[in-house]
Amino acid sequence: MAYKITEDCISCAACESECPVEAISEGDSIFVIDPDVCVECVGHFDEPQCAAVCPVDCCVPA
């Protein structure tokens, strides 16, 4: 299961550079995670990095 970014996103871009598979990009009004690319950081980190760095906790399991 991939992660998603909720409407609470403040578009700070903290998550974008943390994604090891470049699944995060800037959408129309908030950042978005491509569910076909997201691997929940498995094989890269112990926890999803987007969720770890998000200041408003809007990166959640889809």
Secondary structure, 3 states (H helix, E strand, C coil): CCEEECCCCCCCCCCHHHCCCCCEEECCCCEEECCCCCCCCCCCCCCCHHHHHCCCCCEEEC
